[in-house]
């Protein structure tokens, strides 16, 4: 039995060792003064202590790892049954400076067995209050947040697993912050209910960000004073009507081109979510309500869509894909010449090389001929005789001063790219014309595309591929463009009439060689015949249309059966002279049919 003075001279490790020998239980992290007080209150008399020593029967080897609050090094001791002399008074311990362990994890030990060194105690931040205890159970910690009193959706709380002797204890649950998504106004009748609006609803002034995760949208809206709902904006005149042809970018969003198929300041932005929701494609004609361009906006923005390709958005049916529809030979003819349009060029085409809906035609003209005159004749005729036909003229590499002049003289839509525009814009002109035609053909409508200069479009493809001379790979996109021309069994049709000038151009000859096998109609205005004095040098021998008999009327087929044997016995010049003389004496081909017998014998 030690006195209080003797116990004060011992170290904490020696005090714990003595307490263990005496069977006195001590708690972890007890201060030295408390340990001494506990030993004084519970240690037995000296005779009881001596009897405990003498009752040891055999040597017991035990490894004890002891730790105190000052991180003393664990001590391994060996107990023996040899007679034990009274323990001499220990030397005065050398005081060590206290160590701050509040920011580090340290091993926790138990007298009931050695604990793994790699199993640290979970770290718990200390309370800032001076009266709070040093260690506070994690569950007692309270995390205060700005949303602590609101009802919201909280994520599943993570749990922390223990290992070792404390593996059976339940995991600690961390308090989670919660938030509640702010509502977004979705009013304005049934139209706005069919699609999400990106406008904020009316709310008081606040600088607090509101996050919206509505279906199909992922937007960030900072509400400020003055935000109006769509009905309020309509009443105030802050929303306007807008429409254009959709051009989807590589990033997924798109722009509605208003005046031309190329980017401009009048374009209307349309979001990725709207494109996915309504399954929009390149070439769709989209109409809707548009928010005017604001200070920091690059363009106007589509708020909600009212119609696509002329169909109301609520009643729209997604058509079949263009490439999945069955193609067929043209069975209906494009009517060109009549009494109001008596041009010999149109009459010759209608009789010898008729162009049907879905035809893939190429017109070769001499280099000094003006292509615009032929384009004007075709445009005026189809706009007059085919009111339901959509006609598009493609100008590639055109002179800037010639574009507005042509646009004023034709009724067709003009997609153009001048020679000073980037190559990608020239390519996009042809692609957008083809995409627009596909969307219309899918809806059962007929489209005519007139390409003024197919060589200029080919040069753009070659320049984009970085190739000086023509090659199959570089001209493959051009073949895809021409492949758009077809007549669909369960849809409309796309007709393409291209013009080409060859002359001495090697590139033009290469393009012709690549394109010629793809044609089902070909018209040759021969320069050699023009040099011989023919104003319309129509080559009757080389011009053709596949299955032309299906496009001609019965009277025209009868006329061709009579005329072909006659011109087959003549030279190309004589045959052309005969045909032109008969046409000049009549106003229409119908009149030529009725008067052929009398004209042929003159």
C-alpha positions, 0 to 999 in steps of 0.5 A: 500500500502506497501513500499519496506522496509515493503515488505522486512520484510515480508516472502514469504508466506505473500508476496504471500498472500498480492499479492493474496488479491491485485489481483496480479498474481505471477508465481511459484518458483519466488524469493523473490526479484522478488515478491517484484518488481512485487508487487511494480509495480502492487499494487493499491493506498491505497484508492483502497485497502481500497475499496476492503476490504469494498466491501466484502459482506459475510464471505468466507472460503477458504483453500489455500495451498501455497508453495515457493522455500524454502518448507515452511509449507502450511498455511490455512487461513480464511477470514472474512467480519469484518472491517480490521485494517491496517496490522501491520508491520510483525516481521523480519523473521527468516532466514532458511538455504537453503535446497538442493532439487535437488535430491528429488521429491517434490509436485507441488502446484497451487493457482487455487486449492489444488493439491494431495500430492501424485502426484509428479513432474516428475524428470528431471536431471539438466544440468551441465552448470552454465548458464542453467536454473534450470529446463529444459523440458525433451524433450530438453534433448539429450542423446548421444550414440555411435550409435546415428548417425547410422540407426537401429531398435529402440524399441517402446519408452515408455511414462510417464502418468500424473495424476491430473490436468496435465492429459491432457498433452501429455506424455514425450517420452524418447530417445532410444538407437538403434543398428544394427545387424552385418551381418554374412557371408553365402556363399559357394554355395547352401549347406551353404545357407541351413543352418546358419554358425557360422563362422564370416565373414572377418572383420578388427580387432576390440574388439567390440562385435557383436551380431547375432540373425539370425534365429535358432541361438543366438550366440555371436561372438567377431571379431578379426583379422584373422577371415576367411570365410568358402571358405577361410578356405577350401582353407587354409585347416582349415576345414576337413571332419567329420562324426559320429553317433549322440548322443543327450544330455539332454541339447539339443546339441549333439556329433557325436561319431566316433569310438564307441558310447561312448564319446571320444576325437575324438567326434564332437560337433553339436549345438542345432540349427543344431539338430532342423533345420534338425530334427536330432535324436539319431542314425543318421549318420551325415556327414559334414565339421568340424572345427579342435579342437582349444586351448580352445575347448573340441572337434571339431565342425560341421560347416555345414552338408552335408548328413544324413544317406547317403542322401544329406542334400538338398534332404533329406526326413524326414522318418516316425517315427519308432513307427508309422510304422506297425510291422508284422511277419518276412516273409524273412529269414536270410540266414546263412549256405551254402557250404562256411559256413557249420557250424552245428550250422548254419545249425541246426538253418536254418532248425529247428529254422530259423531266419527271418528279424525282429526276436527276438531270444534268444540263451541259451548256457552252461556256459563253452561255448565260445559265441564269436565262435558263434558270429563269425560264424553268423557275417561271414555268414551274411556279406558274404550273405547279403551285404546290411545288417548292423550288430552291435555287442553289448558288455556289461561288456567286458574285455578290452583286448578282445574288440580289438581282437574281432573287428579285427575278425568281419566285424560288427560294435562293440559297447562296454563298458568294465567292468570298465566303469560307469553303464550309459555307459553300458546302453548307449551302448545298447540304441545307438545300438537300436537308430541306428537300428531304423534310418536305419529301418525307411529308409527301411534298414535291421539291425542285432543286436547281444548282446553277454551277455544280463545278463550283460546288465540287471545288468547295468539296475539293478545297475542304478535303485539301485535294488539288485534283478530283478524287472519288473520296473528295467528290463522294459528298457531291454524289450524296447530294445528287442521291437526294433526287428520287421519287418516293412511293410513300412520300413526295419527290426531290428533283435536281436539275444541275448545270455545268460548263466544261470547256477546257476545265480539267476539273469540270471534265473530272466532275462530269465523268464522276457524275454522268453515270449517276444521271437518269436525264441528260441535256446537251447544248452542244457548242459545236452546233452553236458555232454552226449558227444554231441559237439553241444547239440541242444535241438530239443524239446525246440527250436522253431521259431513261424511261421517257415513254412513261412521262409522255402523253399518248399523243406525244408518244405517237409523235415520237414514233413518227419523228424518230425514224425521220431524224435517225436518217439525217445528220445531227445538224439536219435533224435539229434544223427540221425539229426547230423549223416545225417548232417555230411554226407552232406555238405549243407541242400540242399544236405540233402533234396535230399539225405534224403530218402537214409540216413533215411533208413540206 
